[in-house]
Structures are given as structure tokens and as C-alpha cells.
Amino acid sequence: MSEVPASPGMSQEQVRARVAALSAFPVARRESPWRRVLRNFISSKSAMFGLAVAALLMLAAMAAPWLTPQNPYDLMQLDVLDARLAPGSANGLGTVTYWLGTDGQGRDLYSAILYGLRISIGIGVGSALLAGVIGTLVGLLSAYLGGKVDSVLMRLADLVLSFPSILVSMLILAYLGKGVVNVMLTLVLLEWAYYARTARAQALVERQKEYVEAARGLGVSAWRIMVRHILPNCLPPLIVISTLQTARAITLEATLSFLGLGVPITQPSLGLLIANGYQYMLSGQYWISFYPGMALLVVIVAINLVGDRLRQVDPGTHRHRFAGSWCGTSFYRRR
């Protein structure tokens, strides 16, 4: 062990005693930002409940062919004689029990809800991810390039945000027609502006940081600076936006399907299942719309609980970590 230099007025023995006394106290281990976010998220019971419910519904939707007694898309398995059966009723042969009843076409509502969740969640998650990629790239380009590019892209985003979403989506689908792909494309056209605005606001702050200037001085390309250095620091708010936009996309898809402009009748989503039972509400056959409506409500509330908790987490912890890793020794090593 090397000799500890003595401070003025202190002997070598006193310095060693001071070092030994300080070393007796345990040093707190530095907590990583991602672990801190995870700990803060887990501390919320409502967020964990929402995450558990959302994960359970997604798993049930993916495993629908193995969990349901009927394929509601197969017309050969439907019998009009089993239409509008009350919950707990059996089919004519007594081989299948419809625990949630049937709709006007003889579909088992339990099977139809799980298959409908596959479409609703798939459209919501798929459109949110695709819109997030497009909107994030637009926001990064707008913030980094600035000038006329920034003005044109942001005015286009403002134009998208200025119109009512339901009105624009109805006009687009009236031209494109029904279909899962058309609904996803419509939602992407309506959602990318939210990501673009968020990514631009965050990128404008990061563009002024020292690590960006260091990257420019080292001759790093603009594309690499945006994707490798600025983008990681913009991820926390974008993750929150993607969670909330997923719930919004599911709601908008259900609204369009309820109005008859979303998915076709051969692929019923939750919104279309609700619409199928709307005409029977006053006749006492409430279950045709009630159970799909409850499933839609539960999945939207669960996703929103997760998004609200993520929004409360301080994103500054991420920025400090990424900025340090990119502008420190790790930056020069990666280059």
C-alpha cells in the first residue's frame, strides 16, 4: 500500500487514522438510472396492477386459438339457431357452453372477445410503433437541421394536429375502404405528429449539449449524431407518449369499427362487437354489447395506468446517464 501524504499540521499516523475511520463507513453503491426508474415504477401498486392486467390480456389474445371453444371467423362453426343465447346457455347439441352468451350471428362472445382483442391490441400497438418511428425521425431531423426544414415539417405536424382525429379518419377510410391495414395506416397518419413534436422539443435541448459539439468536432456524421447520441436522450418522453398513444389508437379503432368504417364484419374487433349488440340493448339482451365494452374499458384503463406512472418518473436521470456515456471515454471508444 502506498504512503498516504500527510496534510499540513497532521502527522502520518493521524492521516492513516482518519482514512481508517472513513473506510469504516459503508459507501453507498450508485444506483443506475434504469434501475431507479424500475424501482419507482414497481412502487406504484396501480401501475403494477395495470401492467399485469395488460400483459394478461395480451397473452390471452395471442393464445386465443387454444383458449376458446370456437373460431368466430369461421362461418362453418356458426349456427344461427344459437343466436342471442343468454350467458351460461349451451348450444343445441349440449356440447358447448356459452359462458358469456352469443351475439346475433351465433358467435360465442368469450371467443369473439379474445379474437377481437387480438385485432384491437394488434392495431393499437402496431400503429403506435410505426407512428413512433416516423414521428421520431421527423422530429430529430427538424430539430437538428433547423431553418426551412424545421418550419415545413412542424407546420405539417401542426396541420395534422389541428383537425379532429375522428373526422379525418372517417374521410380517409371512406376513400380507402375497410380493412386492418387501412385502419393502421389511418392511425399512423394521425399519430406521427405527436411523436414529432415531442422528439423535436427534446432534441432541441440535447442539440445544445457539449457532447453534441464534441461529436461535431470529431467529424461524426449528422445521421450518427442524431441516431446514436441524441435519440437515446429523447427516449424517456417518447416511451410515455407511445404508451398513451397505444390506448388512444385502440379507442379510435373501436370508434371507427362501431361506426362501420373500421375492420370488416368477418374480422370483428371489440368496437364491431359492441355495434353488433347495440340494437338489442333495449330488448334486454345486454350481454352482446356489455361484455365487449367491459373488455375494451379494461384494456384501455390498464394501459393508461402504466402510461400515467411512466409520465411521473423523472426522465432527467436517463439524460445524465446517456450524456455521460456518450461524451466521456465511452464516446471516443465507440467512435
C-alpha positions in Angstrom: 0.0 0.0 0.0 1.4 3.4 -1.0 2.2 6.0 1.7 -0.6 8.4 2.4 0.6 12.0 2.1 0.3 14.0 5.3 -1.7 17.2 5.4 -0.3 20.3 6.9 -0.4 20.2 10.6 -1.2 16.4 10.7 1.1 13.6 11.3 1.3 10.5 9.2 -0.4 8.5 11.9 -3.3 10.9 12.1 -3.8 10.7 8.4 -3.9 7.0 8.5 -6.3 7.0 11.4 -8.6 9.4 9.5 -8.6 7.2 6.4 -9.3 4.1 8.5 -12.2 5.9 10.2 -13.7 7.0 6.9 -13.3 3.5 5.4 -15.2 2.0 8.3 -18.4 3.6 7.0 -20.1 1.7 4.1 -20.1 3.5 0.8 -23.5 3.7 -0.9 -23.5 1.9 -4.3 -24.5 4.2 -7.1 -27.9 3.2 -8.5 -28.2 3.1 -12.3 -30.9 5.3 -13.8 -32.8 2.4 -15.3 -32.9 0.6 -12.0 -34.2 3.7 -10.3 -37.0 4.0 -12.9 -37.9 0.4 -12.4 -37.9 0.8 -8.6 -40.1 3.9 -8.8 -42.5 2.1 -11.2 -42.7 -1.0 -9.1 -43.5 1.1 -6.0 -46.9 2.1 -7.6 -49.5 -0.6 -7.0 -51.9 0.8 -9.5 -49.2 0.8 -12.3 -48.2 -2.8 -11.5 -51.9 -3.8 -11.5 -52.3 -2.1 -14.9 -49.2 -3.8 -16.3 -50.3 -7.2 -15.0 -53.8 -6.8 -16.5 -52.5 -5.5 -19.8 -50.0 -8.4 -20.0 -52.6 -10.9 -19.1 -55.0 -9.7 -21.8 -52.3 -9.6 -24.4 -51.2 -13.2 -23.6 -54.9 -14.3 -23.6 -55.4 -12.6 -27.0 -52.3 -14.3 -28.5 -53.3 -17.7 -27.2 -57.0 -17.3 -28.3 -57.0 -20.3 -30.7 -56.1 -22.6 -27.7 -58.3 -20.9 -25.1 -61.6 -20.6 -27.0 -64.1 -23.3 -28.0 -64.9 -21.6 -31.3 -63.3 -19.6 -34.1 -65.6 -16.7 -34.6 -64.1 -16.0 -38.0 -65.0 -19.5 -39.3 -68.6 -19.2 -40.7 -68.9 -23.0 -40.8 -68.7 -23.1 -37.0 -71.6 -20.6 -36.5 -75.2 -21.7 -36.2 -77.9 -19.1 -36.4 -80.1 -21.2 -34.1 -77.6 -20.3 -31.3 -78.0 -16.6 -31.8 -78.6 -14.3 -28.8 -78.3 -17.0 -26.2 -78.1 -15.8 -22.6 -74.8 -16.2 -20.7 -74.4 -19.8 -19.4 -76.5 -21.4 -22.1 -75.5 -24.4 -24.1 -75.7 -25.0 -27.9 -78.4 -27.1 -29.5 -76.3 -30.3 -29.1 -75.3 -29.5 -25.5 -71.6 -29.9 -26.2 -70.5 -26.2 -25.8 -71.5 -23.8 -23.0 -71.6 -20.2 -23.9 -70.5 -18.6 -20.6 -70.8 -15.0 -21.9 -73.7 -15.8 -24.3 -73.8 -15.4 -28.0 -74.4 -12.4 -30.4 -76.8 -12.0 -33.3 -74.7 -14.3 -35.6 -74.4 -17.1 -33.1 -70.8 -16.3 -32.1 -69.6 -17.3 -28.7 -68.9 -13.9 -27.1 -66.0 -15.3 -25.0 -64.3 -16.5 -28.2 -65.2 -13.3 -30.1 -63.8 -11.1 -27.3 -60.4 -12.8 -27.2 -60.2 -12.8 -31.0 -61.3 -9.2 -31.0 -58.6 -8.3 -28.5 -56.0 -9.6 -31.0 -57.2 -7.2 -33.6 -57.7 -4.2 -31.3 -54.4 -4.6 -29.5 -52.5 -5.5 -32.7 -53.8 -2.4 -34.4 -53.1 -0.2 -31.4 -49.6 -1.4 -30.8 -48.6 -1.7 -34.5 -49.8 1.8 -35.4 -48.2 3.3 -32.3 -44.8 1.7 -33.1 -44.9 2.7 -36.8 -46.1 6.2 -36.0 -43.4 6.5 -33.3 -40.6 5.6 -35.7 -41.8 8.0 -38.4 -42.6 10.8 -36.0 -39.3 10.5 -34.1 -37.2 10.6 -37.2 -39.2 13.7 -38.4 -38.7 15.4 -35.0 -35.0 14.7 -35.0 -34.5 16.0 -38.5 -36.5 19.1 -37.7 -34.5 19.9 -34.6 -31.1 19.1 -35.9 -31.4 20.7 -39.3 -33.5 23.7 -38.3 -34.3 26.5 -40.7 -36.7 25.9 -43.5 -36.8 22.2 -42.9 -37.9 22.7 -39.4 -40.6 25.2 -40.4 -42.0 23.0 -43.1 -42.1 19.8 -41.0 -43.6 21.5 -38.0 -46.2 23.3 -39.9 -47.2 20.0 -41.4 -47.4 18.5 -37.9 -49.5 21.4 -36.8 -51.8 20.9 -39.7 -52.3 17.2 -38.7 -53.0 18.2 -35.1 -55.4 20.9 -36.0 -58.1 18.7 -37.4 -60.4 16.4 -35.3 -59.0 12.9 -35.4 -62.3 11.1 -35.8 -63.3 13.3 -38.7 -60.1 12.9 -40.6 -60.0 9.1 -40.0 -63.6 8.8 -41.3 -62.7 10.7 -44.5 -59.6 8.6 -45.1 -61.3 5.3 -44.5 -64.3 6.3 -46.7 -61.8 6.6 -49.5 -59.5 3.6 -48.7 -62.3 1.2 -47.5 -62.4 -1.2 -44.6 -59.5 -3.4 -43.5 -57.0 -3.9 -40.8 -54.2 -2.5 -42.9 -56.2 0.6 -43.9 -57.1 1.3 -40.3 -53.4 1.1 -39.2 -52.3 3.4 -42.0 -55.0 5.9 -41.0 -53.9 5.8 -37.3 -50.3 6.3 -38.3 -51.2 9.4 -40.4 -53.0 10.8 -37.3 -50.4 9.9 -34.6 -47.0 10.6 -36.0 -47.3 14.4 -35.3 -47.4 13.8 -31.5 -44.1 11.9 -31.6 -42.6 14.5 -34.0 -43.5 17.4 -31.6 -42.2 15.5 -28.6 -39.0 14.4 -30.2 -38.3 17.9 -31.6 -38.7 19.6 -28.3 -36.4 17.1 -26.6 -33.8 17.2 -29.4 -33.6 21.0 -29.3 -32.4 20.8 -25.8 -29.9 18.0 -26.4 -28.5 19.7 -29.5 -27.0 22.4 -27.3 -25.2 19.9 -25.1 -21.4 19.6 -25.0 -21.3 16.0 -26.2 -23.0 17.1 -29.5 -20.4 19.8 -30.0 -17.7 17.2 -29.3 -19.1 14.8 -31.8 -19.2 17.5 -34.5 -15.7 18.5 -33.7 -14.6 14.9 -34.2 -16.2 14.8 -37.6 -19.1 12.4 -36.7 -21.8 12.4 -39.4 -25.1 14.2 -38.7 -27.1 11.0 -39.0 -24.9 9.2 -36.5 -25.2 12.1 -34.0 -28.9 12.1 -34.3 -29.4 8.3 -34.0 -26.5 7.3 -31.7 -26.3 10.3 -29.4 -29.4 12.5 -29.4 -32.0 9.8 -29.9 -31.2 7.8 -26.6 -31.7 11.0 -24.6 -35.1 11.6 -26.2 -36.4 8.1 -25.4 -38.0 8.6 -22.0 -40.8 11.0 -23.0 -41.3 9.1 -26.3 -41.9 5.9 -24.3 -44.5 7.7 -22.3 -46.1 9.1 -25.4 -46.1 5.6 -27.1 -47.9 4.1 -24.1 -50.7 6.7 -24.1 -51.0 6.7 -27.9 -51.5 3.0 -27.9 -54.5 3.4 -25.7 -55.7 6.2 -27.9 -55.3 4.2 -31.1 -57.3 1.3 -29.6 -60.1 3.7 -28.6 -60.1 5.3 -32.1 -60.2 2.0 -33.8 -63.1 0.8 -31.7 -64.9 4.0 -32.5 -64.4 3.6 -36.3 -65.4 0.0 -36.1 -68.5 0.9 -34.1 -69.4 3.4 -36.9 -68.9 0.7 -39.5 -65.8 2.2 -41.1 -63.1 0.1 -39.4 -62.5 -3.6 -39.7 -64.8 -5.8 -41.9 -67.6 -7.8 -40.3 -65.7 -11.1 -40.9 -62.9 -9.9 -38.5 -64.8 -8.4 -35.6 -62.8 -6.2 -33.2 -64.2 -5.0 -29.9 -65.8 -1.9 -31.4 -67.6 -4.0 -34.0 -68.8 -6.5 -31.4 -70.3 -3.6 -29.4 -72.0 -2.3 -32.5 -73.5 -5.8 -33.2 -75.3 -5.8 -29.9 -76.3 -2.1 -29.8 -79.7 -2.8 -31.4 -80.6 -5.4 -28.8 -79.8 -3.2 -25.7 -83.4 -2.2 -25.2 -84.8 -5.7 -25.6 -82.9 -7.0 -22.5 -80.1 -8.8 -24.4 -77.5 -6.5 -22.8 -74.6 -9.1 -22.8 -74.0 -8.7 -26.6 -72.6 -5.2 -26.1 -71.8 -5.2 -22.4 -69.0 -7.8 -22.2 -67.1 -6.5 -25.3 -67.5 -3.0 -23.9 -66.1 -4.1 -20.5 -63.1 -5.8 -22.2 -62.4 -2.6 -24.1 -62.7 -0.5 -21.0 -60.3 -2.8 -19.0 -57.6 -2.8 -21.6 -57.7 1.0 -22.1 -57.6 1.7 -18.4 -54.8 -0.8 -17.8 -52.6 0.8 -20.5 -53.3 4.3 -19.2 -52.4 3.3 -15.7 -49.0 2.2 -17.0 -48.6 5.4 -19.1 -49.5 7.7 -16.2 -47.0 6.1 -13.9 -44.2 6.4 -16.6 -45.1 10.0 -17.0 -44.4 10.6 -13.3 -40.9 9.2 -13.5 -38.2 11.8 -13.8 -36.7 11.5 -17.2 -33.6 13.6 -16.3 -31.9 10.5 -14.8 -31.8 9.0 -18.3 -30.3 12.1 -19.9 -27.4 12.4 -17.4 -26.5 8.8 -17.9 -26.6 8.8 -21.7 -24.8 12.2 -21.9 -22.1 10.9 -19.7 -21.6 7.7 -21.6 -21.6 9.4 -25.0 -19.4 12.4 -24.2 -17.0 10.6 -21.9 -14.5 7.9 -22.6 -17.2 5.6 -23.9 -17.9 8.2 -26.7 -14.4 8.1 -28.0 -14.2 4.4 -27.8 -17.4 3.9 -29.8 -16.1 6.3 -32.4 
